[in-house]
Amino acid sequence: MDKIENHDWSTIFSDISQKEVFRNDRYTEVVAHFKEPNLATAEITSIRTPGIELVQANFTTARQLVLVDPESSEKVSSSFVLSGDLESQFSLHKEPVTHWVNTHGFQYTPDFQGQHIIHNQKLQAFSFSYDNAYFKSIAQSAGVTYLDKVLDCMDRGETLLVPPGKLALLPRMAELLHAIVQCKFQGITKYLFIEAKMLELFALQMEQLNAGNNKKEDWSPADRERLKAVHDFITQSYLEPLTLTGLCYQFGLNEFKLKKGYKHFFGTTVFGHIHHLRMQTAQQLLATGQMNVSEASFHIGYNNISSFSEAFKKNFGYQPGKIRAYSTRY
């Protein structure tokens, strides 16, 4: 297992480059690339806005890699995982925290320190770190129960941890993260766009946390693992003809528990998730020109182009034939 202590990347990576892409009085963007044969390649993008720092991390690893936080510090942050799994071990939290694909988390800690294990796989994750004064200026007198809870923890110096794996990444959150990655704007308009998307993500996260603040659900570790296994299987096999009966039999769940658990942990239904993944695939195939409308329709399981076009427009707000015009907006 290779370990990077205090973010000293030069101890592991022989090929490192860093470039400042943009800087003015309000925004800064820095992109760093790391490469070590037979270990990993990584791209880390850092964008600073007034009050929030966005870090986007893309890793492809051949074996386990451990990142150790550089120092203990007070921190308010959100995390979002689009692909891969990440295991974190925090000094103030007894049990390891697993960051699942398509989940998000939130935390406040007066002593942020730990290490993060990237397993041999691809990882795409985002972290939003909020300046304490900025966060308090948003949260104070907001009239939102969950934000009041965070402020209380900050006043008391008590850790508040909502690990990824307990909060499903909502479809709109995934769209916003993809919009940030695919943004085609240049100069100041790019960072105004990204800042707006970050604030919308924060609003959606707080809304989800506030809505679930008073909900208590008892799920055994075995049920959690089975539901995660179903989610992972669907993420890989969504183009196959899947049924609830077949999934229940394959993963040892009854239909009621599968339906309820999927909605609870992932914020959508089984078939809602399948539909979303299929539509995202169709959009990508059309945007890149790999397939035409008829081919993409058949590829994701539609035999009727009219039905596909209607579903596509309902999902994205425009007809599939107009994909090129709309994709250039991001």
N, C-alpha and C positions, 0 to 999 in steps of 0.2 A: 504494500500500500504506500503510495507516494503522498507526502505531506508538504503543504506550503504554509510555513509558519509566518504569521503576521503579514500575510499578503506579499511576501518577498518572492515574487514569481521567478526571479532569476536563479533561485536555488534548484528549480525543476526544469524550466523551459530554456532551451538554448537559443531559440529564435523569438525575439520580442520586438514589436514595433508599436509606436504610439503616435497619434496625430490629433492635434487640436483642430476640429472641423469648423468651429464657430465660437466667437466671443464678442459680447458687448456688455454694457452695464447691467443687463437683465438676464441674459442666457449664456451658458457655456456648454459646448459639446466636445467630448473627447472620446476617441475610439482607439482601443488597444487590441492588438492581435498577439496570440501566444501559440507556439508550436513546438512540440517535442516528439520526434519519431517514436512510434510504438507506445506512446503514452496518451497524448491528447492534443487537440487543437481547440482554441477558444477565441471568442471575440467578445469583448466587454465594452459596451457603450454606456457612457455616463452623460446625462443631460441635467444641468442644474438650472432651475427656475427659482424665482423668489419664493422661498419657503419649502420647496420640494426638490429632492434629488432623485431622478430616475436612473436605475442601473438595469440594463438589459444584458443578460448573460446567455451566451450560446456555447455549449460544450459538446464535443464529440470525444469520448474517452475509450481507450482500449483496455484500461483496468481502473481499479478504484483510485480516486483522487480525493484528498482531504484538504479543505481550506480552513485555516484557523483564523478567527477574528483577530485583528491587530491589537486591540486594546479594549479595556472595559470602558463603557460610556453609556449615558442615558440615551434612550432611543425610542421613537415612535415610528412604526413602519408597517407597510402593507406588502404582501408578497403574492405573486400570481404565477402559476405553473402551467405552461401550455403543452409541454412535452417532457417526458422523462420523470424519474423519481429522485428525490433528494432526501437524505436523512440528516437531521440536525441534532446535536447534543449541546444543550445550553447549561451553563454553570448553575443557574438558578432553577433548573427544571430537572427532576429526577429521571423521568423517562425520556428516551429518544423520541424525536418528533419526525414523522414521515410526511414529506410534501408529495402529494399524489398529483398525477397529471390531471389537468382540467379542474383544479381546485385553487382556492386562495385562502390567505390567512391575514391576521392582524395581531400586532403585539405592542405593548408598552413595557419597557423594563428599565429600571434605574441603573442596571449593571449588565449591559448587553455584551456577553462574551460566550464564545462556544466554538464548535467546529462543525463543518458541514461535509458530508460524505457524498460524492458523486460516484454512482456505480458505473460500470462499463456500459455506457449507452449514450444516447443523445439527450441533452437537456436544454430546454429553452425556458428561462424564468425571468421574472421582472421583480424588482424591489423598489418601492417608493419610501424614501426616508423623509419624514416631516420635521422641519425645524420646530422646536418645542414652542417658541413664542407664536409662530405662525399657526400651529395646530390649535393652541389655546384660543387664539383670536377667532378661529372658525367655530370652535366647540362651545365657547362660553355664551350663555343665553340663547343657545340654539333650540332649546325645548325638545331635544332628542334624548330619550332615556339612556341609550347606550353611550352617547357622547358624555353625558353627565357621569356615567360609570367610569369612563376612561379618565376624565378630569379628577375624579375622586381618587383613583389609583395613583395618578401623578402627584396629587397633593400628599398622599400617604407614603409615596415611594414604594408602592407594591406592584409586583409584576402582574400583567394581564396578558395572557397568551391564548389566542384562538388559532391553532395550527391548521395549515392546509390539510385537507382530508376530511375536515368537518364542515367545510363550506364549499359547495359546488360552484364552479365557474359558470355563471349564467351566460346564455348565448350572447346577450348584448355586451357583456364584459369581454368575451372572446373577440367580438367584432371590433371593439374599441382598441384592444391590444394589437390586433392585426392592422388596424388603421394607422396606429403609431408606427409599426414596423414598415408598412408599405407607403408611408407619406411621401408624396412626390413634390411637395412645396419646397421652395428654396428660401434661404435667408430668414428674415424675421417672421414671415408668415408661417414657416415650418414650425417654429417654436411656440407661436401663438396657438397654432392648431394642436400641437402635442400637449401644451399646458391645459387647454380646454378638455381634451380627452382624459387627461390624468384626473382632473377635478370631477368629471362625470364618473369615472371609475371609483373614485373615493366616495361619491354620493351613493352609488349603487351598493358599494360594500357596506357603508354605514346603514343604509336602508335594510339590507339583508340581515345584518347583525342585530339591528333594533327590532326587526320583526320576529326574530328567533330568540330574543333576550329572555322571554318568559316561558319558552317551550322546553319541556324536559322529556326526552325520549330515552328509553332504555333499550340499548342494542348491545348484544353480547359481542366480544371480540371476534368470535367465529362468524357471526352474521355480517359484521363489518367487512371481514376479509372476503366472504363469499360475494357480497355486493360489489366490492372493489374488483373482484375477479370477473364478475359479469360486465362491469363497466369497461375494464381493460379488454375483454374479449370483444365486446361490441365495437370499441374503438379500432380494433384490428380487422373485424369481420363484418362491418356494417353493410357491405354490398351483397352479403349472402342472404338467402331467404330465412330469416330468423323468426321464431315464434316464442310466445311466452311459455308455452308448454315445454318446448325443447330446452329453453334456458333454465327453467325450474328443474327439469330432470338432470341436466348437465351439471348444475351447480348446487344441488341439494337444498333448494328453497321452495316454499309453497308460493302460489301465485299472489296471495294477499301480501305476504312479506316482501316479495320481489317488487310489487307495485309501490307499496308504501315506503319501503326502504330506498328505492331508487329516487323517488320524489324527495325524500327527506335528505339524503346525502348529496344528491347531484342536481337538485332543483329542476328536474324535468322528468318526463315519463320515459319508459324504455323506448317506445316508438318515436317519441319526440326527439330523443337523442339520435336515433338512427336517421330520422328524417333530416335533422340538422347537419349531420355528417355527410349525408348523401348530397344535400344541396350545396354544401361548401365544396365538395369534390366537383360537382357540375360547374360551379362558378369558376373554380380554378382551371378546369379543362377548357372552358370557353374563353376565359381571359387570356390564357397562354396560346390559344389557337390550336391546341392539340386535337380538339374535336369540334364538329359543328353542332348545332342545336339538336338535330335528330340523333346523332351519335351519342352525345352526352345524355340525352333523355333515355335512350336504351341502356346505356352503361350503368345508370343508377337505378334501373328497374322499372322505368315507365315504358309502356307499350303505346301510349297515346301522347303525341307531341302537344296537343292542346291542353291536356291535363298537366303535363310537365310545365308548360309555359305559365299556366295559371298558378301552380304551386310556387314556381320560381319567382313570379312577380309578387305574390303574397309574402314571400320570405325576404326578398331584397328590395322590393319597391319599383322594379323595372322589368321589362321583358328580357328574356335571355338573348334575343337577337341584338340588344343594345348594350351588351356587356362591355364592349371596347370603349364606348363613350363614357360609361360610368366608372370603369376601372381606372381611368386616367385622373380621376378626382383625388385619389389617395396615393 
